[in-house]
């Protein structure tokens, strides 16, 4: 699942071995975000809200984290 983080960058979250792994997605490459730990029991539909909590310091007034179409 890809997410737009306030129009600043994109994060790709994938399920791997019963855990969620977050990557920063940039033109043609992904870099693992070791500092972003998504709880393994978090439902897929809750990830945007979780990322909004993690990255809120990047937000402008009224901005939210948006899931992108695959």
SULUR-V826262 format. One record per run of one state. SS is the DSSP state (H for helix, E for strand, C for the rest). FROM is the first residue (numbers start at 0). TO is the last residue. Records with the same first field share a line. If there is no record, write none. Layout:
SS=FROM-TO + FROM-TO
This chain:
C=0-0 + 5-7 + 16-17 + 26-27 + 32-36 + 38-42 + 54-54 + 58-63 + 68-69
E=1-4 + 8-15 + 18-25 + 28-31 + 37-37 + 64-67
H=43-53 + 55-57
